[in-house]
Amino acid sequence: MTDTLVSDAPRTDTTDAPPGSFSVTLIIRRFDPDVDDEPRWQDFDVMMLPTDRILDALHKIKWDQDGSLTFRRSCAHGVCGSDAMRINGRNRLACKTLIKDLDVSKPIYVEAIKGLPLEKDLVVDMEPFFKSFREVQPFLQPATAPTPGKERIQSVADRARFDDTTKCILCAACTSSCPVFWTDGQYFGPAAIVNAHRFIFDSRDDAANVRLDILNDKEGVWRCRTTFNCTDACPRGIQVTKAISEVKQAVMRGRA
């Protein structure tokens, strides 16, 4: 499949540009299922400040140049995870990627994350991702009810055991950076395993063996090839590869 490059986009008017701003070229991979047979690349010039983010650039393009540009975003502060996309070939959150951290002497390439069905422009169908998330039963399953009026007690050490994997915001950056996930549509993927880890090692939970059985599958933890792409892509700094390794050990030896 060969993408085409469209270079006739409107150019930014620099007349009222704020002091310290400069022109940045974004080349965005566009796709409109009602019009396009194949994705195409389209370039846009926008005036940006060093502290602006890629999300700000996308807003300027949508509001001032091409209202048909389609992407997801919600909180714009790195919490909702909805604006994950590939920026210069790396999975990142658009709301956390500062212009000053990129080489603006060259065009900035922006495209949808890989491995999930492309719906339009930078938007993918997240349902396969959430299906895997649901299948690992990512919720607390205690065998007994708590004492009436009391909380379930957990030590600081017990809480620390799974603290890292509580940070997941389900942005799919880790899963869609995984080469195995790109080529195998059945693989649970790093994010699902991370969320299973969060409950497998929770001392208040009694369904660890159920989740371990689910992940002890040819499309489970054993499909991981330890490339560390997932860890590098995580915007929350979760040690994803380490979590997958700990789940593998738990499958073989039980929850420690």
C-alpha positions in Angstrom: 0.0 0.0 0.0 1.4 3.3 -1.1 0.3 6.5 0.7 0.0 9.7 -1.4 1.2 13.1 -0.2 -1.2 16.1 -0.5 0.7 19.4 -0.3 -2.0 21.9 -1.2 -3.2 22.6 2.3 -3.8 26.3 3.4 -0.8 28.0 4.7 -0.7 29.8 8.1 -1.0 33.6 8.1 2.0 34.8 10.2 0.8 38.4 10.4 -0.6 38.2 13.9 1.8 35.5 15.2 2.8 36.0 18.9 6.4 36.9 19.7 8.6 33.8 19.9 6.4 31.7 17.6 7.7 30.0 14.6 6.3 27.9 11.7 6.1 24.2 12.1 5.1 21.7 9.4 2.9 18.8 10.4 2.5 16.0 7.9 -0.6 14.1 8.9 -1.8 10.7 7.6 -5.4 11.3 6.6 -8.1 8.8 5.8 -11.8 9.4 5.1 -13.6 6.2 4.5 -16.3 8.0 2.5 -13.8 9.5 0.1 -10.5 7.7 0.2 -9.6 4.2 -0.9 -6.2 4.4 0.8 -4.7 6.7 3.5 -2.9 9.8 2.2 -0.4 12.2 3.8 -1.3 15.9 4.0 0.9 18.7 5.2 0.0 21.8 7.2 2.0 24.8 8.4 1.1 26.2 11.8 2.6 28.9 14.0 3.6 27.5 17.3 5.4 28.4 20.5 8.0 26.1 22.0 5.8 25.2 25.0 2.8 24.3 22.8 1.9 20.7 22.4 1.1 18.6 19.3 -2.5 18.7 20.5 -2.4 22.5 20.3 -1.1 22.2 16.7 -3.9 19.8 15.8 -6.5 22.2 17.3 -5.1 25.1 15.3 -5.3 23.0 12.1 -8.9 21.8 12.8 -10.1 25.3 13.9 -8.3 27.4 11.4 -7.4 25.3 8.3 -9.4 22.1 7.9 -12.4 21.3 10.1 -12.6 17.8 8.7 -9.4 16.7 10.6 -10.5 14.0 13.0 -8.8 13.0 16.3 -9.8 12.1 19.8 -9.0 14.1 22.9 -10.7 14.8 26.2 -8.9 16.0 29.3 -5.8 17.3 27.4 -3.7 16.7 30.5 -2.4 13.2 30.1 -5.0 11.5 32.3 -7.8 10.3 29.9 -5.4 8.6 27.4 -7.7 9.3 24.5 -5.2 11.2 22.2 -2.6 8.5 21.8 -1.1 8.6 18.3 2.2 8.0 16.5 4.4 11.1 16.4 7.5 10.8 14.4 7.2 7.1 14.5 6.7 6.8 18.2 3.6 6.2 20.2 2.9 9.3 22.4 0.1 11.3 23.9 -0.5 14.4 21.8 -1.3 16.4 24.9 2.1 15.6 26.5 4.3 16.0 23.5 5.9 19.5 23.5 6.9 21.1 20.3 10.3 22.1 21.9 11.1 18.4 22.4 10.9 17.7 18.7 13.2 18.6 15.9 11.2 21.4 14.3 13.7 21.9 11.5 12.1 18.9 9.9 8.4 18.1 9.3 6.6 16.4 12.2 4.8 13.2 11.1 1.5 12.3 12.8 -0.5 9.2 12.3 -2.9 6.9 14.0 -1.6 4.2 16.3 -1.0 0.8 14.6 -2.6 -2.6 15.0 -6.2 -1.4 15.5 -8.8 -0.8 12.6 -8.5 2.7 11.2 -11.8 4.6 11.3 -10.9 8.1 10.2 -7.7 10.2 10.2 -6.2 9.7 13.7 -9.1 7.7 15.1 -9.0 3.9 15.4 -11.6 1.4 16.6 -10.7 0.7 20.2 -13.1 -2.1 20.7 -10.6 -5.0 20.1 -8.3 -3.3 22.7 -11.1 -3.0 25.3 -12.3 -6.6 24.6 -8.9 -7.9 25.7 -9.0 -5.6 28.7 -12.4 -7.0 29.8 -11.4 -10.6 29.2 -8.7 -10.5 32.0 -11.4 -9.6 34.5 -9.8 -6.3 35.7 -11.9 -5.9 38.9 -11.5 -6.9 42.5 -12.9 -10.4 43.3 -12.6 -11.2 47.0 -13.9 -14.5 48.3 -15.5 -13.1 51.4 -17.4 -9.9 52.3 -15.7 -7.3 54.4 -16.6 -6.9 58.0 -19.7 -4.6 58.2 -18.6 -1.0 58.5 -14.9 -1.9 58.0 -12.5 -1.5 55.0 -10.4 -4.3 53.7 -7.0 -3.8 55.4 -3.9 -3.8 53.3 -0.3 -3.1 54.4 1.9 -0.5 52.7 4.1 -3.3 51.4 1.1 -5.2 49.9 -0.1 -2.0 48.2 3.4 -1.3 46.8 3.4 -4.8 45.2 1.1 -3.6 42.4 1.4 0.2 42.7 3.1 0.6 39.3 0.3 -1.1 37.3 -2.4 1.0 38.9 -1.2 3.9 36.8 -2.5 2.6 33.5 -4.9 5.0 31.7 -5.9 2.6 28.9 -4.5 4.8 26.1 -3.3 1.7 24.1 0.1 3.3 23.5 1.8 0.2 24.8 -0.3 -2.4 23.1 -0.2 -0.6 19.7 3.6 -0.4 19.9 3.9 -4.1 20.2 5.1 -6.0 17.0 3.3 -9.1 18.1 0.0 -7.2 18.5 0.5 -5.7 15.0 0.8 -9.2 13.4 -1.5 -11.3 15.7 -5.0 -9.9 16.2 -5.6 -12.5 19.0 -2.8 -11.5 21.4 -4.1 -9.9 24.6 -1.5 -7.2 24.4 0.6 -5.4 27.1 -2.2 -3.2 28.5 -4.5 -6.1 29.3 -1.7 -8.0 31.0 -0.8 -4.9 33.0 -4.4 -4.6 34.2 -4.4 -8.3 35.1 -1.2 -7.8 37.0 -2.8 -5.0 39.0 -5.4 -7.5 40.5 -3.3 -10.7 40.4 -0.9 -9.2 43.0 -3.6 -7.4 45.0 -3.6 -9.1 48.5 -7.4 -8.4 48.8 -8.2 -10.4 45.6 -8.9 -14.1 45.5 -9.2 -14.6 41.7 -5.5 -14.5 40.8 -5.6 -18.1 39.6 -8.5 -17.4 37.3 -6.6 -14.6 35.6 -3.4 -16.6 35.4 -5.3 -19.4 33.7 -6.7 -16.9 31.2 -3.2 -15.6 30.4 -1.6 -19.0 30.3 -2.7 -19.3 26.7 -0.9 -19.2 23.4 -2.2 -15.7 22.9 -1.4 -14.7 26.5 1.8 -13.8 28.3 3.9 -16.3 26.3 3.4 -14.3 23.1 5.5 -11.5 24.6 8.9 -11.2 22.9 10.4 -8.8 25.5 11.2 -6.1 23.0 10.5 -3.3 25.5 8.5 -1.3 22.9 5.6 -1.2 25.4 7.7 0.1 28.2 9.2 2.8 26.0 5.8 3.9 24.8 4.0 4.1 28.1 3.2 7.8 28.9 2.9 7.0 32.6 6.3 5.4 32.9 4.9 2.0 33.8 7.5 -0.8 33.7 5.3 -2.8 31.4 7.8 -5.5 30.3 8.6 -6.1 34.0 4.9 -6.5 34.8 4.5 -9.1 32.0 7.6 -10.9 33.3 6.1 -11.1 36.8 2.9 -12.5 35.5 4.8 -15.2 33.6 6.6 -16.1 36.8 3.2 -16.2 38.6 1.8 -18.6 36.0 4.7 -21.0 36.7 5.1 -20.6 40.5 1.8 -19.0 41.7 1.3 -15.6 43.2 4.1 -14.8 45.7 
